[in-house]
Amino acid sequence: MIHTRLAIDPRLVPIMIFSLRCFMLGCLVASTHSQKTSLRGRPVVVPDKYECNMWDEVMTTFHGAVRHFYEAGDYWIVKSPTVGIQGRYANPKSKGLAATLKEMAMVAKPDGHRIKVGSMRGDIRCEGDTILEEFGETFCGNVRIVYNAEGALINPYHIVPEKHRIVHIYLSEGVEVQINRWSDFINSKITVPNHAVNGHGMCGNLWDVSRDELLFSTSSAEN
């Protein structure tokens, strides 16, 4: 009898564990829940809030689907009539590694103010002007932006040699964006009420059909 041994890249073990945990426990985060009726007439528990997390090349969508980024580019993260969030992914200098999130841009509707947040090699901008070079709080139009060291790690496997530098952005419709800035990349968590985003993007949809989340193709960021 011939026995074969499956070789697993050690770098993939944390991602495999995280994916299994999402499958078994779900990656949805909700403070409270509401019920609605499914197509079969059965009650369905619906979270009042959904989370989409981005760390390294990994993304967990609003319904817990896990996707990975291996190509650099500009992607729609969330795109709807009320919220527009884009992410810029770039490959590290080492060949063969996945793409990591370098910068996020968002449009604060309805006033249309544009906000960009990059890694510590970049900056934080409102309408093209640099803001919050140190910890503090300000507004970009009607959007409140807080920059401090308060907030949880988004990557559960991140060893933190650096001081936390976290941007909290409070968009319309109760949408919150947390961006953890590191030396050459960022991690991000987007939290939305289940009524706030009726659109699509890499984070998926909010109409409670998880199989539809990965059907939308990516699109280049708008200028």
Buried (B, 14 or more C-beta within 10 A) or exposed (E): EEEEEEEEEEEEEBBEEBBEEBEEEEBBEBEEEEEEEEEEEEEEEBBEBBBBBBBBBBBBBBBBBBBEBEEBBBBBBBBBEBBBBBBBBBBBEEEEEBBBBBBBBBBBBEEEBBBBBBBBEBBBBBEEEEBBEEEEEEEBBEBEBBBBEEBEBBBEEBEEEEEBBBBBBBBBBEBBBBBBBBEBBBBBBBBBBBEBBEBBBBBBBBEBEBEEBEEBEBBEBEE
